[in-house]
Each structure stands twice: as structure tokens, then as C-alpha cells.
Amino acid sequence: MKCKILHESKGRIRVRFCQNYMTLHQADMAEYALSAVSGITKVQVYDRTCDVILYYCCDRKTVLSALAHFRYNEETEALVPAQTGRVLNREYEEKLASAVMRRVIHKFLLPLPFRRLISFFTALKYLRRGLKCLMHGKLEVEVLDAVAITVSMLRDDFNTAGSVMFLLKIGDILDEWTHKKSVDDLARTMSLGVEQVWMQTEDGQEMLVPVTQIQKGDRVIVRTGSMIPLDGKVIAGDAMINQASMTGESVPVHKSEGAYVYAGTVVEDGECTVQVENTAGSGRYDRIVKMIEESEHMKSSAESKASHLADKLVPWCLGGTLLTWLLTRNATKAVSILMVDFSCALKLAMPISVLSAMRQCAEAGITVKGGKFLEAVADADTIVFDKTGTLTHSQPRVAQIIPFGGRDETEMLRLAACLEEHYPHSIANAVVAAAAERGLEHEEFHSRVEYVVAHGISSMVEGERVLIGSHHFIIEDEGCTPPDERIFRHLPMEYSHLYLAIGGEVAAVICIEDPLREEAADVVQKLHEYGISRVVMMTGDNESTAKAVAEKVGVDEYHAEVLPEEKAAFIRTEHEAGRKVIMIGDGVNDSPALSEADAGIAISTGAAIAREIADITISADDLYALVELKRLSNALMKRISRNYRTIIGFNGGLIGLGVLGVLPPATSALLHNASTLAIGLKSMTDLTV
């Protein structure tokens, strides 16, 4: 692509594409294609001017090469998701611009008779809203708006009536934009993210293939903890399916042969073979949008409180207007109260504040499923960490393999990888990666695989039962025989241990090195600074490993060798003690605790079911995103509190000055509307501590 450099500074370059016109789709193609280049950290595309701003941390030549080789073609188009939000934003930007232009033309260019006629017909919409409220026995903001507009027009004050209607129109547009953008952002973050699936071939073998290669009629095998990649019908097996993202159901649904399953739902337990009926991109986004729009669970209590408070103040405003007229017999003073209602600012500023916080979260690599979860993070005083994949890196590695009974180390790793590859988890990935590094092929030679949540995997190989999992699962639950108890005492305690058993006898121990995240200790300290009084680590690892990690990280307490239900039980105990709890994890075994917490946080590279159940997802790059989440949540609640004080105080002052006769109704309306816009615009700005 030919382009011209307009401006350049360290780590930033602004260029203009040499084209006369850029469509919104082309802007998306440029943004996503250039963002995919290694070293380019951020891309901003301005379609109206054909300008592109790139932020980078790589060599300048890499950026220039990416620009030179960029083309609008099928390859770049494939990088663009089905929904990007650019079209939605443009639609509402144009609606706002159109409303402002019509107001300018109406106020300054049209003669008075035309202005009055237009104001009269515009007012009919607000009068209908008010009458509809009264007919339903409600005394809400719509009634107050209708009375204010009607009284202004009856007093021949069409300027004030026009200003009120203009501000209400702007408020409606911004409120609708806020809602649709929140829904759109959330629906896009709930996109599948499934890249590869296990396809069953005609001869019954399993093959790992890209999801884009799956055609209608193909058979896909989905196991515990994995996401169903495409719509289809179950033709074998049975499973408990978490359909919360699709139907809002909180309880998993049993699916067996003949049942229909949807893309994006998650297998909580069991295994099923699905015959694909709809390939990728066949309406999941629209179904998610419908589900979100039908649900009010995303709203924070602060947003709901603002909306309800605005309605509760209506009778007081109407009563104050009537009382003022009865006491003073001065219509001007009475109307001054009508010109100032609290609804516009209260109903506008709160959702905009939440949207602004969610936008900043998205920029920091944090996906939040609703404003109420930001509020929960702000109120939280306890945070519970799962160790593996959260406080430690999400890519642990195999440090050592200890075979028993004269078995071959390589063969033990091959067998372990063959079992583990079916259940994506950080430790399972480490075993599979170790086998790949050694060039070990592990074609399927076992029968049906069964996953036992938080314990391990069971299968049959050459007529013998093979198990892999924790010490608790292999030795205590399954009663496998260790070669010699003394050997276990000398296992390196700095590692996590994965036990492999064949035919009821422990065959090998795989030592997993799970290095701590460099920032973990600093993150724990900063969380304390931002108001978290208690940091807890819970892990299935042995006491020695857990203690070593806890001391290095600086958590307030730790619990070793815990099961999933024990994590959830701990959080319930904290709730009973009156504490607000955040849970952060990345695996299938963290799902119960994520559901139990006030705000469940998943790592983006974790198991599909953890991301599905979690209320918030953070980037796997580093844990500082968690600190940023807490900072933004605290700042959001401070902004909402400040908005309350400002709105009630300023508008209350306007009412008082109007009753005293200091401010005429037109001035009160002007100041009220100006303050509403100012508070709304301020709420759009970035949050600071």
C-alpha cells in the first residue's frame, strides 16, 4: 500500500494511505492486519482522512515493511471478525451530528412560525410518553418531561421547550448508544476463540484440525472443559452442557444422542460426538445479542439506583412546583422547578461512566461482562488465587521424568502426552509440548478417554487401565501401588508432580516446573495498596510446593492439596463472614469457585469453561492487568459517587434560586442542560485514581 508519512516520533508513526476514499470495512482490514504484525502494539485508523497511526516497539523497518506489503485482499479480510463495532459507532456519531445540525438550523435559520410548528409536532412524542405513564398508573420522569414542555409552550416560551426537547433527544441517543455498544462489545468478546477441534474420521480415528476446515456433516468430539465449536446434533455420548452464554441458564443441561447443541456452550462433564449442522459464523453473534438484551443482570446497582432515584424524585418535583405556585401565586417561580429535573443527568452520567470504565478495561486487555462486576471488584476485600497459570506462568514445562520398574522414560512421556492432549490445561500443555520437543509422535492407541475433574484422566491401553493425575487421585482415590514409598520421599519438592499409573501400579512421576511470574509479588503488594485486605492462594499442589510459592509471592495465607469443591466452600465461608470475594483461576477445576465468587476472573489462555463461567477475563501477558482492573473499578465508584453529589447539589441549587426568583425558567433550563452535558462529557473521559 502506498502511503505518505505525516508525522513521526519515537515508537509512533502517522501515515496517510494514498487513496481517495476508505470504507469502514477497509478501515477494519487495515486495523486488524497491521495489529497482527509482531512489534506493532496499537493501530488507530481514521477512515474519513485515510490516516493510520501505529504504535510500535520493534524496528522502524518492520513497520514500514508492513505498510508497504499491506493489501486489501482475502488474506487480510480473513483477519477481520464478523462484528467490529466501527459501523455501530459511525451510526451514532452521525445521529448525534444530525441532531445538533437540526437544532442549529431550527434555532437560527427558520422563521418563528415554522419554529413553533416544528416544536409543537416534536412535543407530541414526549406528551404521548407522559400520558402512557399516567395510563399505567406510574409517575415517572416521562411525566415530568411532558409537563415541563407543555407548560413552557403554554407560556409561549418555545425556546425553553425546544432546549428541553433537544437535550432529551441527545440523552436518548447517548443512552441507546451506550446500551448497544456495551452489548456489542460483550457479544464480540464472547466469540468462540476456538482454533482447532478433534474431528472423527470415517475409520473412527481422531484428528486435530483447524475449525475452518470443518464442513457440514463432519463429526467433532468434545470433552470435559472444552467449548463446542459449531452448532450440531449429538450422535454419540452424553454430557452436561453449560449453556449460560446462550440461554442464560445457570444449571448445566444434560445432552445425549439426538439433542441439539450450540456453538459457544461448554462441556462441564462428560464427552459427546457432534455432527456439525451449521459452520462458523451462522448466527451465534445475533443469538448472544438477543440473550444479553433480554437480561438486566449486567447493570451495576449504581446504574439501577440512578434510574430508580430519578423516577422517585418526580413526585417531589411536581409537588414542589404545585406548592410553590400555591404559596407564591407566581407561575414563573413554579415553572423554574419544572425546568430542572434530575433524570437527564442521573440516567445519562451513570451508564456513560460504566461504559468508559469498560472501554478502558478493554484497552488494558480486560474483558468485563457487565458494570455490576466492576462494582464487585471495587467492593471486594478478599482475593483468592489459584496457583497454576495465575501466580505462575501459564506455560509450565516438564523438568524431569522419573520412571519406575525399569520402564523407558521416553515411552512414559509419549503415553502421558497421548492422554493429556485431549484436555487443554497449562500442565497438560506442558506434557504435550515436552513430547513435541523430543520429536515423539503419539498417535491414538488408547480407547475412550475419561476426565475426572481436578483429579486426572483415565483410559485403556492394550487391555490395561492407564491413569494420569495428582497424588490424591492415583494413590488415594484409585489405590494404585507405589513401587516404594521411600522413593516418593525423595521426589524434588520444588516441582509439581504428575503421576502416571499402568495396570494399578505407579509407572512414572513427571516433574513439572512452574516458574513464578516475575510480577506476582509486586502485584500482591499493589492489590493491598488498592484496598484488598486479604490475599489467599489455593492450590492442589503439595504442602512444600505451596509454602515455597506463598513465601515468595507474599500472600496472607495459603491452602494446599485442595479440591475444586473446597475452593468454592472457602468462598462461601468468606461470604458468610460478610466479605466480598474475587476469585482468579484458569482451569476446569476453578469453575465452581469462579461461579461462587462475587467476581470470577479467568486468564485468557485458560480452559474454555473457566472463561465462559468467569465474569471478567484478563490477558495472560502479565498480572498487572489485575491491578489495573482494581484501580479502574475503584476510580469508577469514586466517579459515580462524585456525579451523584454534583447532580443533586447543582440541580438542587438551581431549584432554590428559581423559587427565590433569582433565575428565570429559561436560564434554569439552560444551566440545567449545560450541566447535564458537562457531566456526561466528563464521564466519558479516562478514569484516574
Sequence and secondary structure as in RCSB ss.txt:
>XXXX:A:sequence
MKCKILHESKGRIRVRFCQNYMTLHQADMAEYALSAVSGITKVQVYDRTCDVILYYCCDRKTVLSALAHFRYNEE
TEALVPAQTGRVLNREYEEKLASAVMRRVIHKFLLPLPFRRLISFFTALKYLRRGLKCLMHGKLEVEVLDAVAIT
VSMLRDDFNTAGSVMFLLKIGDILDEWTHKKSVDDLARTMSLGVEQVWMQTEDGQEMLVPVTQIQKGDRVIVRTG
SMIPLDGKVIAGDAMINQASMTGESVPVHKSEGAYVYAGTVVEDGECTVQVENTAGSGRYDRIVKMIEESEHMKS
SAESKASHLADKLVPWCLGGTLLTWLLTRNATKAVSILMVDFSCALKLAMPISVLSAMRQCAEAGITVKGGKFLE
AVADADTIVFDKTGTLTHSQPRVAQIIPFGGRDETEMLRLAACLEEHYPHSIANAVVAAAAERGLEHEEFHSRVE
YVVAHGISSMVEGERVLIGSHHFIIEDEGCTPPDERIFRHLPMEYSHLYLAIGGEVAAVICIEDPLREEAADVVQ
KLHEYGISRVVMMTGDNESTAKAVAEKVGVDEYHAEVLPEEKAAFIRTEHEAGRKVIMIGDGVNDSPALSEADAG
IAISTGAAIAREIADITISADDLYALVELKRLSNALMKRISRNYRTIIGFNGGLIGLGVLGVLPPATSALLHNAS
TLAIGLKSMTDLTV
>XXXX:A:secstr
  EEEEEEETTEEEEEES S   HHHHHHHHHHHHTSTTEEEEEEETTTTEEEEEESS HHHHHHHHHH   SHH
HHTTS S  SHHHHHHHHHHHHHHHHHHHHHHHTS HHHHHHHHHHHHHHHHHHHHHHHHTT   HHHHHHHHHH
HHHHTT HHHHHHHHHHHHHHHHHHHHHHHHHHHHHHHHTS    EEEEE TTS EEEEEGGG  TT EEEEETT
 B  SEEEEEEEEEEEE HHHH  SS EEE TT EE TT EEEEEEEEEEEEE SSSSHHHHHHHHHHT  TTS 
HHHHHHHHHHHHHHHHHHHHHHHHHHHH  HHHHHHHHT  SHHHHHHHHHHHHHHHHHHHHHTTEEES HHHHH
HHHH  EEEEEIIIIIB S  EEEEEEE TT  HHHHHHHHHHHHTTS  HHHHHHHHHHHHTT      S   E
EETTTEEEEEETTEEEEEE HIIIIIIS  B S HHHHHTS TTSEEEEEEETTEEEEEEEEE  B TTHHHHHH
HHHHTT  EEEEE SS HHHHHHHHHHHT SEEE S  HHHHHHHHHHHHHTT  EEEEE SGGGHHHHHHSSEE
EEETTS HHHHHH SEEE SS THHHHHHHHHHHHHHHHHHHHHHHHHHHHHHHHHHHHTTSS HHHHHHHHHHH
HHHHHHHHHS    
